[in-house]
Amino acid sequence: MLWEDLADADVIRVGDTYYYSASTMHYSPGAPILRSYDLVHWEFAGHSVPTLDFGSKYDLNGGRAYVNGVWASFLNYRKSNKTFYWGGCIDFSKTYIYTATSVEGPWNRHTTINNCYYDAGLLIDDDDTMYVSYGNTGISVAQLSADGKTQVRAQQVFQTPSDVGTLEGSRMYKINGSYYIFLTRPANGQYILKSSGGPFGPYTMRQVLLNMSGPVSGGGVPHQGGLVQTQNGAWYYMAFQDAYPGGRVPVLAPITWTSDGWPVVQTVNNAWGASYPYPNVPRPPREVKSPTGTDTFTGTALGPEWEWNHNPDTTKYSVGNGLRLQTATVTNDLYSARNTVTHRILGPSSTATIQLDYSTMRDGDRAGLAMLRDSSAWIGVRRDNGQTRLVATNNLTMNSSWQTTGTGTEVASTPVSGGRIWLRVNADIRPGTGRQARFSYSTDGVNFTSFGPAFTMGNAWQFFMGYRFAIFNYATQSLGGAVTVNRFDLTTP
């Protein structure tokens, strides 16, 4: 649907509008919400978690929270009070629930429940009772109080058979009087539980798909995600497909139902179709914002397509006249530097270009455009001893515990002057053997020169999040320097 890293979808319809919530791990703000009028074209609309206020490690202060934070979580809309609810378990500890009357916000923390609703799905029943399905292998259902602030009861409703293995990624529905819990077997299967005896079961299980080929060539099996019904009664399954190095990409397929009430994916040649007929929905009231285009940072806040690597220091950046990034951390490690702002890469390949004003950098500062993940590379400007150089740097690495093992190796360098430069990276995130990112620069914004070697992006899944374009500015000696990004352009071939 949108070739970007948007995993663990929860998808709902409110009136004629569809909303999509995704995982973000350590990125802030968390849990983006996308909006669509046709299930096909999507735009970023807001974030359910305005800041990751779950401890200092989320601020890159005395710790780091890589691969922690917002995992599979729920989004739903309660008609009785016209309120959106988002909920998720953080650090396997507590479940946080946020509410808003508009997806754009403001979103406020509504409550904290001292129970981990792991991989949770929220059902708001016909009588307005709220139920949450959750768990890994042992699947439970909790009933919330009428105000959604506390847990009334919880019990395990299903134990996954050993021959199936792990089931998680709950989504809970009530369809034609029966209760359903939609579950994933990572990373190659999808199952559903069905109860006609109420939300607490008993449930019976059926396989929805296993080892089904997906529409992204070289990617994994479509799984997880959720079900949604159109205004005209048709059902669709929004899953994601592992497609590293780019991440986990949303894919959509129509659903039919058997006569005894079980969902079936409509396949093409026994596979998830590469294309399907356009959904029969009312004509959209407008076009949604294109994922490509130019951002000149003239508004009062960053757009919802932007997320910081961990929480930013809000005193060290501003927008309105370009994006001004003051140095916020003294470090030699990009992974520990605050106020690195990221943008998802658009597949199968796309190009990001920034116009960077580096005239107010200070000695020891590093600023530029990175390909950010657990193995990273960047092109940027470094100032040392009163001199500025354009450099390409690779070999920024983390180990499996997400501790830094390499802070970078300089692989190209040339002196620069004038205070302004354009930096560009083209990223091919198709799964497979290529996975190349290529850097270039310009002094006039028109003629670009290739710079440094191509960077091969890693495609292991364990970091979960895919590569992102990342704009950074950090100090290695002392704070006080700044750069301004006057524009960001995202284009596709």
Secondary structure, DSSP 8 states (H G I E B T S, - for coil): ---S---S-EEEEETTEEEEE---BTEESEEEEEEESSSSS-EEEEEEESS--S-GGGGTSSS--TT-SB-S-EEEEETTTTEEEEEEEETTTEEEEEEESSTTS--EEEEEESS--TT-EEEE-TTS-EEEEE-SSEEEEEEE-TTSSSEEEEEEEEE--TTT---EEEEEEEETTEEEEEEEETTTEEEEEEESS-TT---EEEEEEES---SSTT----EEEEEEE-TTS-EEEEEEEE-TTS-EEEEEEEEEE-TTS-EEE-EETTEE-S----------SS----SSEEE---SSS--TTEEEES---GGGEE-SSSEEEE---B-S-GGG-S--EEEE--SSEEEEEEEEE-TT--TTEEEEEEEESSEEEEEEEEEETTEEEEEEEEEEEE-TTS-EEEEEEEEEEEE--SSEEEEEEEEE--SSS--EEEEEEESSSSS-EE-S--EE----STT-S--EEEEEEEESS-S--EEEEEEEEEE--
